[in-house]
Amino acid sequence: LGKDRVMNGVEEGDLLAVFSAGAYGFSMSSNYNSRPRVAEVLVDKDRFSLIRRRETYEDLTDKEMIPDYTRI
């Protein structure tokens, strides 16, 4: 979120919302270094809905194919 920033009242285990992520939102995200993408939540006043689930490591590898000749 930023270097050398003070966030008062935040404790380990708290959830944080980042409202203006710009290029860091899902549409511009990548799986660089095999990091799964985070979930997306739509917030409208006092309502919220999960609109994209968090990726798993299985999601990152499910389309990979290993050629038979590379197997021992």
PDB file of N, CA, C and O in Angstrom:
ATOM      1  N   LEU A   1       0.813  -1.202   0.000  1.00  0.00           N
ATOM      2  CA  LEU A   1       0.000   0.000   0.000  1.00  0.00           C
ATOM      3  C   LEU A   1       0.852   1.259   0.000  1.00  0.00           C
ATOM      4  O   LEU A   1       0.381   2.330  -0.385  1.00  0.00           O
ATOM      5  N   GLY A   2       2.088   1.140   0.425  1.00  0.00           N
ATOM      6  CA  GLY A   2       2.989   2.286   0.423  1.00  0.00           C
ATOM      7  C   GLY A   2       4.092   2.110   1.439  1.00  0.00           C
ATOM      8  O   GLY A   2       3.899   1.478   2.478  1.00  0.00           O
ATOM      9  N   LYS A   3       5.239   2.667   1.140  1.00  0.00           N
ATOM     10  CA  LYS A   3       6.365   2.587   2.069  1.00  0.00           C
ATOM     11  C   LYS A   3       6.249   3.676   3.117  1.00  0.00           C
ATOM     12  O   LYS A   3       5.789   4.784   2.840  1.00  0.00           O
ATOM     13  N   ASP A   4       6.673   3.343   4.321  1.00  0.00           N
ATOM     14  CA  ASP A   4       6.725   4.301   5.430  1.00  0.00           C
ATOM     15  C   ASP A   4       5.379   4.978   5.680  1.00  0.00           C
ATOM     16  O   ASP A   4       5.319   6.185   5.915  1.00  0.00           O
ATOM     17  N   ARG A   5       4.312   4.205   5.629  1.00  0.00           N
ATOM     18  CA  ARG A   5       2.965   4.727   5.906  1.00  0.00           C
ATOM     19  C   ARG A   5       2.500   4.187   7.252  1.00  0.00           C
ATOM     20  O   ARG A   5       2.746   3.025   7.574  1.00  0.00           O
ATOM     21  N   VAL A   6       1.840   5.014   8.027  1.00  0.00           N
ATOM     22  CA  VAL A   6       1.286   4.594   9.314  1.00  0.00           C
ATOM     23  C   VAL A   6      -0.193   4.285   9.114  1.00  0.00           C
ATOM     24  O   VAL A   6      -0.937   5.097   8.565  1.00  0.00           O
ATOM     25  N   MET A   7      -0.613   3.104   9.565  1.00  0.00           N
ATOM     26  CA  MET A   7      -2.016   2.720   9.486  1.00  0.00           C
ATOM     27  C   MET A   7      -2.480   2.424  10.904  1.00  0.00           C
ATOM     28  O   MET A   7      -2.301   1.315  11.407  1.00  0.00           O
ATOM     29  N   ASN A   8      -3.063   3.400  11.529  1.00  0.00           N
ATOM     30  CA  ASN A   8      -3.509   3.263  12.915  1.00  0.00           C
ATOM     31  C   ASN A   8      -4.702   2.324  13.024  1.00  0.00           C
ATOM     32  O   ASN A   8      -5.588   2.324  12.169  1.00  0.00           O
ATOM     33  N   GLY A   9      -4.715   1.531  14.073  1.00  0.00           N
ATOM     34  CA  GLY A   9      -5.862   0.679  14.369  1.00  0.00           C
ATOM     35  C   GLY A   9      -5.938  -0.591  13.541  1.00  0.00           C
ATOM     36  O   GLY A   9      -6.938  -1.304  13.618  1.00  0.00           O
ATOM     37  N   VAL A  10      -4.924  -0.896  12.759  1.00  0.00           N
ATOM     38  CA  VAL A  10      -4.926  -2.113  11.948  1.00  0.00           C
ATOM     39  C   VAL A  10      -4.125  -3.177  12.679  1.00  0.00           C
ATOM     40  O   VAL A  10      -3.002  -2.942  13.123  1.00  0.00           O
ATOM     41  N   GLU A  11      -4.732  -4.354  12.792  1.00  0.00           N
ATOM     42  CA  GLU A  11      -4.072  -5.451  13.494  1.00  0.00           C
ATOM     43  C   GLU A  11      -3.955  -6.661  12.583  1.00  0.00           C
ATOM     44  O   GLU A  11      -4.678  -6.770  11.593  1.00  0.00           O
ATOM     45  N   GLU A  12      -3.055  -7.559  12.912  1.00  0.00           N
ATOM     46  CA  GLU A  12      -2.883  -8.782  12.144  1.00  0.00           C
ATOM     47  C   GLU A  12      -4.213  -9.523  12.083  1.00  0.00           C
ATOM     48  O   GLU A  12      -4.897  -9.684  13.094  1.00  0.00           O
ATOM     49  N   GLY A  13      -4.570  -9.974  10.876  1.00  0.00           N
ATOM     50  CA  GLY A  13      -5.831 -10.679  10.670  1.00  0.00           C
ATOM     51  C   GLY A  13      -6.958  -9.786  10.183  1.00  0.00           C
ATOM     52  O   GLY A  13      -7.987 -10.292   9.737  1.00  0.00           O
ATOM     53  N   ASP A  14      -6.792  -8.458  10.257  1.00  0.00           N
ATOM     54  CA  ASP A  14      -7.806  -7.532   9.756  1.00  0.00           C
ATOM     55  C   ASP A  14      -7.880  -7.612   8.231  1.00  0.00           C
ATOM     56  O   ASP A  14      -6.892  -7.942   7.575  1.00  0.00           O
ATOM     57  N   LEU A  15      -9.049  -7.310   7.670  1.00  0.00           N
ATOM     58  CA  LEU A  15      -9.215  -7.216   6.227  1.00  0.00           C
ATOM     59  C   LEU A  15      -9.104  -5.755   5.823  1.00  0.00           C
ATOM     60  O   LEU A  15      -9.615  -4.874   6.515  1.00  0.00           O
ATOM     61  N   LEU A  16      -8.438  -5.495   4.703  1.00  0.00           N
ATOM     62  CA  LEU A  16      -8.283  -4.133   4.204  1.00  0.00           C
ATOM     63  C   LEU A  16      -8.934  -4.016   2.837  1.00  0.00           C
ATOM     64  O   LEU A  16      -8.886  -4.956   2.043  1.00  0.00           O
ATOM     65  N   ALA A  17      -9.534  -2.882   2.560  1.00  0.00           N
ATOM     66  CA  ALA A  17     -10.109  -2.608   1.246  1.00  0.00           C
ATOM     67  C   ALA A  17      -9.265  -1.543   0.562  1.00  0.00           C
ATOM     68  O   ALA A  17      -8.956  -0.508   1.152  1.00  0.00           O
ATOM     69  N   VAL A  18      -8.895  -1.807  -0.685  1.00  0.00           N
ATOM     70  CA  VAL A  18      -8.150  -0.841  -1.490  1.00  0.00           C
ATOM     71  C   VAL A  18      -9.096  -0.416  -2.604  1.00  0.00           C
ATOM     72  O   VAL A  18      -9.379  -1.199  -3.511  1.00  0.00           O
ATOM     73  N   PHE A  19      -9.585   0.814  -2.542  1.00  0.00           N
ATOM     74  CA  PHE A  19     -10.647   1.252  -3.444  1.00  0.00           C
ATOM     75  C   PHE A  19     -10.153   1.732  -4.806  1.00  0.00           C
ATOM     76  O   PHE A  19     -10.869   1.574  -5.795  1.00  0.00           O
ATOM     77  N   SER A  20      -8.987   2.296  -4.892  1.00  0.00           N
ATOM     78  CA  SER A  20      -8.482   2.808  -6.169  1.00  0.00           C
ATOM     79  C   SER A  20      -7.158   2.134  -6.489  1.00  0.00           C
ATOM     80  O   SER A  20      -6.088   2.692  -6.247  1.00  0.00           O
ATOM     81  N   ALA A  21      -7.242   0.937  -7.031  1.00  0.00           N
ATOM     82  CA  ALA A  21      -6.032   0.159  -7.280  1.00  0.00           C
ATOM     83  C   ALA A  21      -5.419   0.448  -8.644  1.00  0.00           C
ATOM     84  O   ALA A  21      -4.290   0.034  -8.909  1.00  0.00           O
ATOM     85  N   GLY A  22      -6.140   1.148  -9.512  1.00  0.00           N
ATOM     86  CA  GLY A  22      -5.597   1.480 -10.826  1.00  0.00           C
ATOM     87  C   GLY A  22      -5.171   0.235 -11.583  1.00  0.00           C
ATOM     88  O   GLY A  22      -5.956  -0.701 -11.739  1.00  0.00           O
ATOM     89  N   ALA A  23      -3.928   0.220 -12.052  1.00  0.00           N
ATOM     90  CA  ALA A  23      -3.409  -0.898 -12.845  1.00  0.00           C
ATOM     91  C   ALA A  23      -3.208  -2.153 -12.018  1.00  0.00           C
ATOM     92  O   ALA A  23      -2.865  -3.201 -12.565  1.00  0.00           O
ATOM     93  N   TYR A  24      -3.413  -2.069 -10.716  1.00  0.00           N
ATOM     94  CA  TYR A  24      -3.228  -3.241  -9.869  1.00  0.00           C
ATOM     95  C   TYR A  24      -4.515  -4.037  -9.694  1.00  0.00           C
ATOM     96  O   TYR A  24      -4.536  -4.996  -8.922  1.00  0.00           O
ATOM     97  N   GLY A  25      -5.576  -3.670 -10.381  1.00  0.00           N
ATOM     98  CA  GLY A  25      -6.815  -4.430 -10.350  1.00  0.00           C
ATOM     99  C   GLY A  25      -6.701  -5.687 -11.196  1.00  0.00           C
ATOM    100  O   GLY A  25      -5.669  -5.918 -11.825  1.00  0.00           O
ATOM    101  N   PHE A  26      -7.745  -6.498 -11.219  1.00  0.00           N
ATOM    102  CA  PHE A  26      -7.695  -7.797 -11.895  1.00  0.00           C
ATOM    103  C   PHE A  26      -7.379  -7.671 -13.379  1.00  0.00           C
ATOM    104  O   PHE A  26      -6.602  -8.463 -13.912  1.00  0.00           O
ATOM    105  N   SER A  27      -7.965  -6.689 -14.053  1.00  0.00           N
ATOM    106  CA  SER A  27      -7.800  -6.603 -15.509  1.00  0.00           C
ATOM    107  C   SER A  27      -6.351  -6.402 -15.929  1.00  0.00           C
ATOM    108  O   SER A  27      -5.987  -6.782 -17.042  1.00  0.00           O
ATOM    109  N   MET A  28      -5.524  -5.828 -15.093  1.00  0.00           N
ATOM    110  CA  MET A  28      -4.114  -5.612 -15.417  1.00  0.00           C
ATOM    111  C   MET A  28      -3.191  -6.530 -14.617  1.00  0.00           C
ATOM    112  O   MET A  28      -1.970  -6.381 -14.673  1.00  0.00           O
ATOM    113  N   SER A  29      -3.756  -7.466 -13.883  1.00  0.00           N
ATOM    114  CA  SER A  29      -2.929  -8.317 -13.023  1.00  0.00           C
ATOM    115  C   SER A  29      -2.308  -9.464 -13.811  1.00  0.00           C
ATOM    116  O   SER A  29      -2.739  -9.778 -14.921  1.00  0.00           O
ATOM    117  N   SER A  30      -1.307 -10.073 -13.229  1.00  0.00           N
ATOM    118  CA  SER A  30      -0.673 -11.241 -13.837  1.00  0.00           C
ATOM    119  C   SER A  30      -0.320 -12.221 -12.724  1.00  0.00           C
ATOM    120  O   SER A  30      -0.471 -11.919 -11.540  1.00  0.00           O
ATOM    121  N   ASN A  31       0.141 -13.370 -13.113  1.00  0.00           N
ATOM    122  CA  ASN A  31       0.558 -14.373 -12.135  1.00  0.00           C
ATOM    123  C   ASN A  31       2.079 -14.407 -12.028  1.00  0.00           C
ATOM    124  O   ASN A  31       2.680 -15.470 -11.872  1.00  0.00           O
ATOM    125  N   TYR A  32       2.682 -13.239 -12.113  1.00  0.00           N
ATOM    126  CA  TYR A  32       4.133 -13.122 -12.010  1.00  0.00           C
ATOM    127  C   TYR A  32       4.617 -13.840 -10.752  1.00  0.00           C
ATOM    128  O   TYR A  32       4.037 -13.685  -9.677  1.00  0.00           O
ATOM    129  N   ASN A  33       5.670 -14.616 -10.894  1.00  0.00           N
ATOM    130  CA  ASN A  33       6.234 -15.400  -9.787  1.00  0.00           C
ATOM    131  C   ASN A  33       5.237 -16.397  -9.207  1.00  0.00           C
ATOM    132  O   ASN A  33       5.325 -16.758  -8.033  1.00  0.00           O
ATOM    133  N   SER A  34       4.297 -16.838 -10.023  1.00  0.00           N
ATOM    134  CA  SER A  34       3.309 -17.851  -9.610  1.00  0.00           C
ATOM    135  C   SER A  34       2.517 -17.441  -8.380  1.00  0.00           C
ATOM    136  O   SER A  34       2.284 -18.249  -7.481  1.00  0.00           O
ATOM    137  N   ARG A  35       2.108 -16.191  -8.348  1.00  0.00           N
ATOM    138  CA  ARG A  35       1.285 -15.706  -7.238  1.00  0.00           C
ATOM    139  C   ARG A  35      -0.175 -15.688  -7.677  1.00  0.00           C
ATOM    140  O   ARG A  35      -0.514 -15.027  -8.659  1.00  0.00           O
ATOM    141  N   PRO A  36      -1.038 -16.401  -6.968  1.00  0.00           N
ATOM    142  CA  PRO A  36      -2.462 -16.397  -7.321  1.00  0.00           C
ATOM    143  C   PRO A  36      -3.062 -14.999  -7.155  1.00  0.00           C
ATOM    144  O   PRO A  36      -2.648 -14.228  -6.290  1.00  0.00           O
ATOM    145  N   ARG A  37      -4.039 -14.696  -7.996  1.00  0.00           N
ATOM    146  CA  ARG A  37      -4.726 -13.406  -7.888  1.00  0.00           C
ATOM    147  C   ARG A  37      -5.679 -13.431  -6.688  1.00  0.00           C
ATOM    148  O   ARG A  37      -6.184 -14.482  -6.295  1.00  0.00           O
ATOM    149  N   VAL A  38      -5.904 -12.266  -6.131  1.00  0.00           N
ATOM    150  CA  VAL A  38      -6.779 -12.152  -4.964  1.00  0.00           C
ATOM    151  C   VAL A  38      -8.244 -12.146  -5.401  1.00  0.00           C
ATOM    152  O   VAL A  38      -8.549 -11.988  -6.583  1.00  0.00           O
ATOM    153  N   ALA A  39      -9.127 -12.318  -4.448  1.00  0.00           N
ATOM    154  CA  ALA A  39     -10.565 -12.261  -4.715  1.00  0.00           C
ATOM    155  C   ALA A  39     -10.973 -10.821  -5.012  1.00  0.00           C
ATOM    156  O   ALA A  39     -10.273  -9.877  -4.648  1.00  0.00           O
ATOM    157  N   GLU A  40     -12.113 -10.668  -5.675  1.00  0.00           N
ATOM    158  CA  GLU A  40     -12.681  -9.342  -5.909  1.00  0.00           C
ATOM    159  C   GLU A  40     -14.048  -9.275  -5.240  1.00  0.00           C
ATOM    160  O   GLU A  40     -14.838 -10.217  -5.308  1.00  0.00           O
ATOM    161  N   VAL A  41     -14.307  -8.159  -4.601  1.00  0.00           N
ATOM    162  CA  VAL A  41     -15.566  -7.942  -3.898  1.00  0.00           C
ATOM    163  C   VAL A  41     -16.180  -6.642  -4.396  1.00  0.00           C
ATOM    164  O   VAL A  41     -15.509  -5.610  -4.433  1.00  0.00           O
ATOM    165  N   LEU A  42     -17.442  -6.688  -4.776  1.00  0.00           N
ATOM    166  CA  LEU A  42     -18.181  -5.499  -5.180  1.00  0.00           C
ATOM    167  C   LEU A  42     -18.842  -4.917  -3.938  1.00  0.00           C
ATOM    168  O   LEU A  42     -19.552  -5.623  -3.222  1.00  0.00           O
ATOM    169  N   VAL A  43     -18.611  -3.626  -3.678  1.00  0.00           N
ATOM    170  CA  VAL A  43     -19.189  -2.964  -2.510  1.00  0.00           C
ATOM    171  C   VAL A  43     -20.103  -1.847  -2.996  1.00  0.00           C
ATOM    172  O   VAL A  43     -19.696  -1.009  -3.801  1.00  0.00           O
ATOM    173  N   ASP A  44     -21.342  -1.839  -2.505  1.00  0.00           N
ATOM    174  CA  ASP A  44     -22.314  -0.798  -2.832  1.00  0.00           C
ATOM    175  C   ASP A  44     -23.005  -0.378  -1.544  1.00  0.00           C
ATOM    176  O   ASP A  44     -23.907  -1.061  -1.057  1.00  0.00           O
ATOM    177  N   LYS A  45     -22.577   0.740  -1.005  1.00  0.00           N
ATOM    178  CA  LYS A  45     -23.060   1.239   0.284  1.00  0.00           C
ATOM    179  C   LYS A  45     -22.863   0.175   1.361  1.00  0.00           C
ATOM    180  O   LYS A  45     -21.723  -0.125   1.714  1.00  0.00           O
ATOM    181  N   ASP A  46     -23.938  -0.403   1.892  1.00  0.00           N
ATOM    182  CA  ASP A  46     -23.793  -1.397   2.963  1.00  0.00           C
ATOM    183  C   ASP A  46     -23.906  -2.833   2.448  1.00  0.00           C
ATOM    184  O   ASP A  46     -24.000  -3.771   3.240  1.00  0.00           O
ATOM    185  N   ARG A  47     -23.898  -3.006   1.120  1.00  0.00           N
ATOM    186  CA  ARG A  47     -23.987  -4.345   0.537  1.00  0.00           C
ATOM    187  C   ARG A  47     -22.649  -4.729  -0.080  1.00  0.00           C
ATOM    188  O   ARG A  47     -21.928  -3.876  -0.597  1.00  0.00           O
ATOM    189  N   PHE A  48     -22.326  -5.998  -0.024  1.00  0.00           N
ATOM    190  CA  PHE A  48     -21.110  -6.466  -0.683  1.00  0.00           C
ATOM    191  C   PHE A  48     -21.332  -7.870  -1.227  1.00  0.00           C
ATOM    192  O   PHE A  48     -22.084  -8.662  -0.658  1.00  0.00           O
ATOM    193  N   SER A  49     -20.666  -8.162  -2.338  1.00  0.00           N
ATOM    194  CA  SER A  49     -20.797  -9.468  -2.982  1.00  0.00           C
ATOM    195  C   SER A  49     -19.447  -9.895  -3.531  1.00  0.00           C
ATOM    196  O   SER A  49     -18.721  -9.088  -4.113  1.00  0.00           O
ATOM    197  N   LEU A  50     -19.116 -11.154  -3.346  1.00  0.00           N
ATOM    198  CA  LEU A  50     -17.926 -11.721  -3.956  1.00  0.00           C
ATOM    199  C   LEU A  50     -18.204 -11.858  -5.445  1.00  0.00           C
ATOM    200  O   LEU A  50     -19.154 -12.538  -5.831  1.00  0.00           O
ATOM    201  N   ILE A  51     -17.391 -11.222  -6.294  1.00  0.00           N
ATOM    202  CA  ILE A  51     -17.628 -11.293  -7.736  1.00  0.00           C
ATOM    203  C   ILE A  51     -16.548 -12.091  -8.464  1.00  0.00           C
ATOM    204  O   ILE A  51     -16.719 -12.433  -9.634  1.00  0.00           O
ATOM    205  N   ARG A  52     -15.450 -12.387  -7.794  1.00  0.00           N
ATOM    206  CA  ARG A  52     -14.423 -13.268  -8.362  1.00  0.00           C
ATOM    207  C   ARG A  52     -13.704 -13.921  -7.194  1.00  0.00           C
ATOM    208  O   ARG A  52     -13.179 -13.225  -6.326  1.00  0.00           O
ATOM    209  N   ARG A  53     -13.672 -15.245  -7.160  1.00  0.00           N
ATOM    210  CA  ARG A  53     -13.037 -15.929  -6.036  1.00  0.00           C
ATOM    211  C   ARG A  53     -11.520 -15.819  -6.136  1.00  0.00           C
ATOM    212  O   ARG A  53     -10.972 -15.573  -7.211  1.00  0.00           O
ATOM    213  N   ARG A  54     -10.868 -16.000  -5.032  1.00  0.00           N
ATOM    214  CA  ARG A  54      -9.409 -16.012  -4.983  1.00  0.00           C
ATOM    215  C   ARG A  54      -8.898 -17.203  -5.784  1.00  0.00           C
ATOM    216  O   ARG A  54      -9.470 -18.291  -5.713  1.00  0.00           O
ATOM    217  N   GLU A  55      -7.827 -17.005  -6.542  1.00  0.00           N
ATOM    218  CA  GLU A  55      -7.230 -18.113  -7.276  1.00  0.00           C
ATOM    219  C   GLU A  55      -6.468 -19.032  -6.328  1.00  0.00           C
ATOM    220  O   GLU A  55      -5.973 -18.607  -5.284  1.00  0.00           O
ATOM    221  N   THR A  56      -6.387 -20.283  -6.713  1.00  0.00           N
ATOM    222  CA  THR A  56      -5.606 -21.257  -5.953  1.00  0.00           C
ATOM    223  C   THR A  56      -4.368 -21.627  -6.772  1.00  0.00           C
ATOM    224  O   THR A  56      -4.276 -21.295  -7.954  1.00  0.00           O
ATOM    225  N   TYR A  57      -3.427 -22.307  -6.142  1.00  0.00           N
ATOM    226  CA  TYR A  57      -2.262 -22.778  -6.888  1.00  0.00           C
ATOM    227  C   TYR A  57      -2.683 -23.794  -7.943  1.00  0.00           C
ATOM    228  O   TYR A  57      -2.060 -23.890  -9.000  1.00  0.00           O
ATOM    229  N   GLU A  58      -3.734 -24.547  -7.657  1.00  0.00           N
ATOM    230  CA  GLU A  58      -4.255 -25.481  -8.658  1.00  0.00           C
ATOM    231  C   GLU A  58      -4.758 -24.729  -9.886  1.00  0.00           C
ATOM    232  O   GLU A  58      -4.571 -25.193 -11.011  1.00  0.00           O
ATOM    233  N   ASP A  59      -5.395 -23.573  -9.689  1.00  0.00           N
ATOM    234  CA  ASP A  59      -5.835 -22.753 -10.817  1.00  0.00           C
ATOM    235  C   ASP A  59      -4.657 -22.366 -11.710  1.00  0.00           C
ATOM    236  O   ASP A  59      -4.800 -22.281 -12.930  1.00  0.00           O
ATOM    237  N   LEU A  60      -3.505 -22.135 -11.106  1.00  0.00           N
ATOM    238  CA  LEU A  60      -2.330 -21.711 -11.869  1.00  0.00           C
ATOM    239  C   LEU A  60      -1.757 -22.828 -12.730  1.00  0.00           C
ATOM    240  O   LEU A  60      -1.130 -22.558 -13.755  1.00  0.00           O
ATOM    241  N   THR A  61      -1.964 -24.078 -12.329  1.00  0.00           N
ATOM    242  CA  THR A  61      -1.336 -25.196 -13.040  1.00  0.00           C
ATOM    243  C   THR A  61      -2.316 -26.092 -13.790  1.00  0.00           C
ATOM    244  O   THR A  61      -1.885 -27.015 -14.481  1.00  0.00           O
ATOM    245  N   ASP A  62      -3.603 -25.852 -13.677  1.00  0.00           N
ATOM    246  CA  ASP A  62      -4.575 -26.797 -14.247  1.00  0.00           C
ATOM    247  C   ASP A  62      -4.533 -26.902 -15.768  1.00  0.00           C
ATOM    248  O   ASP A  62      -5.020 -27.894 -16.311  1.00  0.00           O
ATOM    249  N   LYS A  63      -3.978 -25.934 -16.470  1.00  0.00           N
ATOM    250  CA  LYS A  63      -3.910 -26.001 -17.930  1.00  0.00           C
ATOM    251  C   LYS A  63      -2.527 -26.418 -18.434  1.00  0.00           C
ATOM    252  O   LYS A  63      -2.305 -26.485 -19.643  1.00  0.00           O
ATOM    253  N   GLU A  64      -1.609 -26.696 -17.530  1.00  0.00           N
ATOM    254  CA  GLU A  64      -0.274 -27.124 -17.933  1.00  0.00           C
ATOM    255  C   GLU A  64      -0.298 -28.583 -18.375  1.00  0.00           C
ATOM    256  O   GLU A  64      -1.054 -29.400 -17.851  1.00  0.00           O
ATOM    257  N   MET A  65       0.546 -28.883 -19.348  1.00  0.00           N
ATOM    258  CA  MET A  65       0.659 -30.256 -19.843  1.00  0.00           C
ATOM    259  C   MET A  65       2.135 -30.639 -19.828  1.00  0.00           C
ATOM    260  O   MET A  65       2.980 -29.881 -20.303  1.00  0.00           O
ATOM    261  N   ILE A  66       2.441 -31.803 -19.288  1.00  0.00           N
ATOM    262  CA  ILE A  66       3.814 -32.290 -19.229  1.00  0.00           C
ATOM    263  C   ILE A  66       3.956 -33.409 -20.253  1.00  0.00           C
ATOM    264  O   ILE A  66       3.268 -34.425 -20.154  1.00  0.00           O
ATOM    265  N   PRO A  67       4.840 -33.238 -21.236  1.00  0.00           N
ATOM    266  CA  PRO A  67       5.003 -34.277 -22.260  1.00  0.00           C
ATOM    267  C   PRO A  67       5.467 -35.597 -21.645  1.00  0.00           C
ATOM    268  O   PRO A  67       6.269 -35.607 -20.712  1.00  0.00           O
ATOM    269  N   ASP A  68       4.960 -36.699 -22.172  1.00  0.00           N
ATOM    270  CA  ASP A  68       5.316 -38.023 -21.653  1.00  0.00           C
ATOM    271  C   ASP A  68       6.817 -38.277 -21.679  1.00  0.00           C
ATOM    272  O   ASP A  68       7.347 -38.906 -20.763  1.00  0.00           O
ATOM    273  N   TYR A  69       7.516 -37.798 -22.712  1.00  0.00           N
ATOM    274  CA  TYR A  69       8.940 -38.106 -22.824  1.00  0.00           C
ATOM    275  C   TYR A  69       9.786 -37.440 -21.741  1.00  0.00           C
ATOM    276  O   TYR A  69      10.963 -37.773 -21.595  1.00  0.00           O
ATOM    277  N   THR A  70       9.218 -36.516 -20.985  1.00  0.00           N
ATOM    278  CA  THR A  70       9.984 -35.876 -19.909  1.00  0.00           C
ATOM    279  C   THR A  70       9.840 -36.615 -18.588  1.00  0.00           C
ATOM    280  O   THR A  70      10.543 -36.310 -17.624  1.00  0.00           O
ATOM    281  N   ARG A  71       8.943 -37.574 -18.540  1.00  0.00           N
ATOM    282  CA  ARG A  71       8.706 -38.317 -17.294  1.00  0.00           C
ATOM    283  C   ARG A  71       9.761 -39.398 -17.109  1.00  0.00           C
ATOM    284  O   ARG A  71      10.229 -40.002 -18.075  1.00  0.00           O
ATOM    285  N   ILE A  72      10.119 -39.627 -15.886  1.00  0.00           N
ATOM    286  CA  ILE A  72      11.130 -40.647 -15.569  1.00  0.00           C
ATOM    287  C   ILE A  72      10.469 -42.000 -15.413  1.00  0.00           C
ATOM    288  O   ILE A  72      11.147 -42.992 -15.145  1.00  0.00           O
TER     289      ILE A  72
END
